[in-house]
Amino acid sequence: MPPSRPRINSAVIGIALGCLLVLAFFVPEFGGVLIPSMGIIVVAAALFLTVRQTAIVAVVAILTAIGVALIADSNHKAYRIGNVVLAALLGLAVSWALDQRVKHITRMQQTQVRVFETVPEGLVVVDDDGRAVLANPAMDTFAPGVKPGSPLHRLLGHVLPDGSICAGGCVLDDPTSLRMDEPTRLYEDERFLSPDGERWIEYYAARVDDHATVFSIRDVTAIIEAEQDRRTLLEAAARQREQNQLLQALGAPQHATFPTIPGVQFDLWSTTAGPDMPGGGDVIDVSQSPDGRVLMLVVDALGSGVTSVRDAWKVLYVSRAHFEAGVPLDQLVARVAQTLAAEAEPPRASMLAAVLDPVTGEIEMVTGGHPPALVVHDDGRAWWLESSGRGIGAPHPGSTSVARTQLHPDDSLLLYTDGVVDGTRDLVEGLSNLKSSATALRRRPIEGLAQTVMNAVMTPRQASGDASLLIVRRGAAPEQREP
């Protein structure tokens, strides 16, 4: 055990006083030339003593020099005593300067120790063999049980980027490969296994001197997880944008194009859900068969999002295929349902199919769970064209009747999805509003008429949902087809 500081100081004082006595004994032998040497003893003692202790030695030295000078027969006594006084003052100055320097260094060391202990990151100093020399308390969370002399690497549970445990040989085992001139950032994609679980870490290393290296280890698990969450949210937002674009491309009926058919005019308008809401499965299609008849299909699939749009298009394409294959109109809904029943997830949708003869204006219509069509005559009469039946995916789907009527020039037929009339949650009121609005606006030009009617019928809240309206107006009769 090293001797304590007070005992060392006492020994230095004793040695200094002993030297003064020896010099006092030999001064008479040398005629006073050794008197100034007493000041040198004070300066030497000042290198090891405090200011107060140096002052004691200085006073003893000055008194001894005065006494010896008076007793001894020597020349220039005042000169010799003055040299001792000057040397004693120099010793006091040296002692004070050294004391201030020691206090400054002590404060710096205490500050460094406090910083070292309070830094939330793990700090550890290791020797060239990878053994810990000094570690702060935060280091215990990364290397439990770390203490001076313990190998740091084996306490860390070091996991490499490929997920394997590091078997050794990395910079944590041999830091001598690091440069002395600057800190080195190491392996931010590696992990440590701690008692609290796996931690993502990054750590810096810097050489302190030729035989010591300090490692700063930082837990970046929260940062990595936050970045992963951010990427997940961005990916989800990107997928949502893609889905909305897909819905707009596939499920927005206003993008539909109609064939040019002499004697028949079409106008379509629809609203879709907002960007924060999934779209629904409203699909409207108009096509002309080789015999000149016009097939109009309105499909409203249950649900929302891409799934409902997919189901609606399935129903539409199967319906067109069966109609073109010659399936009678009264069997169309049932045959479509039968075909789609083999799907892993059969669609559920309401359906309306209407066939118009442009020459005669005759219309045949069937429905499966769909609202009735509205016929508006040019003279102001309006009535519902109704056909009963169950929709696709319902028990016993199919049409039970075929509705027939005839459109005269300037008469209109309105086909729509239920979003047009169910905004008030009162279907009767919604149907009444549609009938009265369409009748009042019947003389308007066909261009933009569907939007005008929907704006008159639908509430602002309802207008943000999915709803579609197709208006078919018969113009002047085309020439009769040849048999």
Stockholm file with secondary structure:
# STOCKHOLM 1.0

chainA/1-483         MPPSRPRINSAVIGIALGCLLVLAFFVPEFGGVLIPSMGIIVVAAALFLTVRQTAIVAVVAILTAIGVALIADSNHKAYRIGNVVLAALLGLAVSWALDQRVKHITRMQQTQVRVFETVPEGLVVVDDDGRAVLANPAMDTFAPGVKPGSPLHRLLGHVLPDGSICAGGCVLDDPTSLRMDEPTRLYEDERFLSPDGERWIEYYAARVDDHATVFSIRDVTAIIEAEQDRRTLLEAAARQREQNQLLQALGAPQHATFPTIPGVQFDLWSTTAGPDMPGGGDVIDVSQSPDGRVLMLVVDALGSGVTSVRDAWKVLYVSRAHFEAGVPLDQLVARVAQTLAAEAEPPRASMLAAVLDPVTGEIEMVTGGHPPALVVHDDGRAWWLESSGRGIGAPHPGSTSVARTQLHPDDSLLLYTDGVVDGTRDLVEGLSNLKSSATALRRRPIEGLAQTVMNAVMTPRQASGDASLLIVRRGAAPEQREP
#=GR chainA/1-483 SS CCCCHHHHHHHHHHHHHHHHHHHHHHHHHHTTTTTTHHHHHHHHHHTTSCHHHHHHHHHHHHHHHHHHHHHSCCSCHHHHHHHHHHHHHHHHHHHHHHHHHHHHHHHHHHHHHHHHHHCSSEEEEEETTSBEEEECGGGGGTSTTCCTTSBSHHHHCEECTTSCBCCSCSTTTCGGGSCSSSCEEEEEEEEEEETTEEEEEEEEEEEEETTEEEEEEEECHHHHHHHHHHHHHHHHHHHHHHHHHHHHHHHCGGGCCCCCCTTEEEEEEEECCCTTSCCCEEEEEEEECTTSCEEEEEEEESSCHHHHHHHHHHHHHHHHHHHHTTCCGGGHHHHHHHHHTTSSSCCCEEEEEEEECTTTCEEEEEEESCCCEEEECTTSCEEEECCCEECBTSSSCEESCCEEEECCTTCEEEEECGGGTCTTSCHHHHHHHHHHHHHHTTTSCSTTHHHHHHHHHSCTTGGGSCEEEEEEEECSCCCCCCC
#=GC SS_cons         CCCCHHHHHHHHHHHHHHHHHHHHHHHHHHTTTTTTHHHHHHHHHHTTSCHHHHHHHHHHHHHHHHHHHHHSCCSCHHHHHHHHHHHHHHHHHHHHHHHHHHHHHHHHHHHHHHHHHHCSSEEEEEETTSBEEEECGGGGGTSTTCCTTSBSHHHHCEECTTSCBCCSCSTTTCGGGSCSSSCEEEEEEEEEEETTEEEEEEEEEEEEETTEEEEEEEECHHHHHHHHHHHHHHHHHHHHHHHHHHHHHHHCGGGCCCCCCTTEEEEEEEECCCTTSCCCEEEEEEEECTTSCEEEEEEEESSCHHHHHHHHHHHHHHHHHHHHTTCCGGGHHHHHHHHHTTSSSCCCEEEEEEEECTTTCEEEEEEESCCCEEEECTTSCEEEECCCEECBTSSSCEESCCEEEECCTTCEEEEECGGGTCTTSCHHHHHHHHHHHHHHTTTSCSTTHHHHHHHHHSCTTGGGSCEEEEEEEECSCCCCCCC
//
